[in-house]
Amino acid sequence: MHIENNILRYYLRNVYFITGTAYAGKSTAVRLLAERYGLIFCGENYFAEISDKVAEPTLQPDLCYIRGLADFRDFVTRTPEEYERWMYNTGREAAGFEVAELIARASQGRVIVDTNLPLDVLREISDYSHVAVMLSPTSMSVERFFDRSDPEKQYILSVIESCEDSEAVMANYRRGLALINSREHYDEYANSGFFTLVREDDGTDTRDEVCEKLARHFGFID
């Protein structure tokens, strides 16, 4: 079965998407916008409860990869190239789950989502006024990846630290992060044609300023 993009755009007309690189402030922006403007909050991996149950190895092999791990140390010791490939392909495999979940949630009101949908998919199902790209320097994406307290990243850190040669494993993992947040991928986002905000690496708290810019872009305020 195939659903035409004009149909998807109609059912997703109340969904506002934020995408971009790691450590750009996407999660914070989505949370603040939801709180301030009464939006339905969809944080990172909001669809995972369903995809974990429904994904099949023959259809979504990369989404099912973690499910089949006997030892999570295999996850953190992959080659940087495989980590990069896996990360972007999971976003593509998850697209169907994201769209289905967003259609369901958007029936209840306006939705703000921290999304991994590929840029080409966003162009097909949404428009400029409903999408924002947030970017950070590669150095921030890599060096500060574990500076956040969310359980997923702290678990990955604990697994790396449990490895026999933890320093080498960390260096390998950071090389993977550098590929995921490489200049090539950065430029894909920067040149996507969507509204874009770049996070500066100067230590300034810009949460309110960024939130206001996003709110104006999305039309939440004049």
C-alpha positions in Angstrom: 0.0 0.0 0.0 1.2 3.5 -0.9 -0.2 6.7 0.5 0.3 9.8 -1.7 2.2 12.7 -0.3 -0.6 15.2 -0.6 -2.7 13.0 1.7 0.1 12.8 4.2 0.7 16.5 4.1 -3.0 17.1 4.9 -3.0 14.8 7.9 0.3 16.2 9.1 -0.7 19.9 8.7 -0.7 20.3 12.5 2.8 18.8 13.0 5.9 21.0 13.4 9.3 19.3 12.8 12.7 20.1 14.3 15.7 18.2 12.9 19.5 18.7 12.7 22.8 17.6 14.3 23.5 16.4 17.8 23.9 18.9 20.6 22.2 21.7 18.6 19.5 22.1 21.3 16.7 20.3 19.5 15.4 18.4 22.6 15.4 21.6 24.7 13.6 23.6 22.0 10.9 21.0 21.5 10.2 20.8 25.2 10.1 24.6 25.7 7.9 25.1 22.7 5.5 22.4 23.9 5.3 24.0 27.3 4.9 27.6 26.2 2.4 27.1 23.4 0.4 24.1 24.5 1.7 21.7 21.9 1.8 17.9 22.0 5.4 17.0 22.9 7.2 14.3 20.8 10.7 14.0 22.1 13.6 11.9 20.7 12.6 8.4 19.8 8.9 9.0 20.8 7.8 6.2 18.5 10.1 3.5 20.0 7.5 1.8 22.1 5.6 0.9 19.0 8.6 0.2 16.7 10.2 -2.0 19.3 7.1 -4.2 19.2 6.3 -4.1 15.5 9.6 -3.8 13.6 10.7 -7.0 11.8 14.3 -8.0 10.9 13.3 -8.7 7.3 11.7 -5.3 6.9 13.6 -3.1 9.4 16.9 -4.8 10.0 18.6 -1.8 11.5 15.8 -0.9 13.8 16.0 -4.5 15.0 19.8 -4.5 15.5 19.9 -3.7 19.2 17.1 -6.2 19.9 19.4 -9.0 18.7 22.5 -7.9 20.6 23.9 -10.5 23.1 26.4 -8.0 24.4 25.9 -4.2 24.1 29.7 -3.8 23.9 29.3 -4.9 20.3 27.3 -1.7 19.7 30.0 0.6 20.9 32.9 -1.3 19.2 31.6 -1.2 15.6 33.6 0.6 13.0 32.9 4.3 12.6 31.6 3.8 9.1 29.2 1.1 10.2 27.9 3.3 13.0 27.3 6.2 10.6 25.5 3.9 8.1 23.4 2.4 10.8 22.4 5.7 12.4 21.1 7.2 9.1 19.4 4.1 7.9 17.5 3.7 11.2 16.0 7.1 10.6 14.9 6.0 7.2 13.5 2.6 8.5 11.7 4.5 11.3 10.0 6.9 8.9 6.8 4.9 8.6 6.5 4.5 12.3 7.1 8.3 12.8 4.5 9.3 10.2 1.8 6.9 11.5 2.4 8.0 15.1 2.3 11.7 14.2 -0.9 11.3 12.3 -2.5 9.7 15.4 -1.2 12.4 17.7 -2.0 15.3 15.4 -5.7 14.3 15.6 -5.6 15.6 19.2 -4.0 19.0 18.4 -0.8 20.7 17.3 2.4 18.6 17.6 6.0 19.6 18.0 8.5 16.8 17.2 12.2 16.1 17.6 12.5 14.1 14.4 15.0 11.8 12.6 13.0 11.8 9.4 15.3 12.2 6.4 15.3 15.5 4.7 13.9 14.2 1.4 11.0 12.7 3.3 10.3 16.0 5.1 10.3 17.8 1.8 7.6 15.4 0.6 5.3 15.4 3.6 5.7 18.9 5.0 6.7 22.5 4.0 9.1 25.3 4.9 6.8 26.8 7.6 6.5 23.5 9.4 10.2 22.5 9.5 13.2 23.9 11.3 16.8 22.7 11.2 19.1 23.2 14.2 22.9 22.8 13.8 25.9 22.7 16.1 29.6 22.7 15.3 31.0 19.2 14.8 33.3 19.8 17.8 30.3 20.2 20.1 28.5 17.2 18.6 31.4 15.0 19.3 33.1 16.4 22.4 29.9 17.1 24.4 27.9 14.1 23.4 28.1 12.6 26.8 27.6 15.8 28.7 23.9 15.3 28.9 22.1 13.3 31.6 19.5 11.4 29.5 19.6 7.7 30.4 20.4 6.4 26.8 23.6 8.4 26.5 24.7 7.7 30.0 24.1 3.9 29.5 26.3 4.0 26.3 29.0 5.8 28.3 28.8 3.1 31.0 29.2 0.4 28.4 32.2 2.1 26.9 33.8 2.4 30.3 33.2 -1.3 31.0 35.2 -2.3 27.9 38.7 -3.7 28.4 40.4 -0.9 26.5 37.9 1.8 27.3 40.0 4.7 26.0 40.5 3.0 22.6 36.8 2.2 22.5 35.8 5.8 23.3 38.2 7.1 20.6 36.6 4.7 18.1 33.1 5.7 19.2 33.9 9.4 18.9 35.2 8.8 15.4 31.8 7.4 14.6 30.1 10.5 16.1 32.4 12.7 13.9 31.3 10.8 10.8 27.6 11.1 11.7 28.1 14.9 12.3 30.6 15.3 9.5 30.9 18.4 7.3 29.1 16.5 4.5 26.1 15.8 6.7 26.2 19.3 8.2 26.1 20.8 4.7 23.1 18.6 3.8 21.2 20.2 6.6 22.5 23.7 6.1 21.6 23.6 2.4 18.3 21.8 2.8 16.2 24.9 2.0 14.5 24.8 5.4 14.6 27.5 8.1 17.9 27.0 10.0 19.4 28.0 13.3 23.1 27.5 14.2 24.2 27.0 17.8 27.3 29.0 18.7 30.0 27.4 20.8 30.4 30.4 23.2 28.7 29.2 26.4 25.9 31.7 26.1 22.4 30.6 27.2 20.3 31.3 24.1 17.3 29.0 25.0 14.8 31.9 25.2 16.1 33.6 22.1 16.1 30.3 20.0 12.6 29.4 21.3 11.3 32.8 20.2 12.8 32.5 16.7 11.3 29.1 16.3 7.9 30.3 17.5 7.9 33.1 15.0 9.0 30.8 12.2 6.2 28.3 13.0 3.7 31.1 13.4 3.0 30.5 17.1 3.6 34.2 17.6 3.6 37.3 15.3 
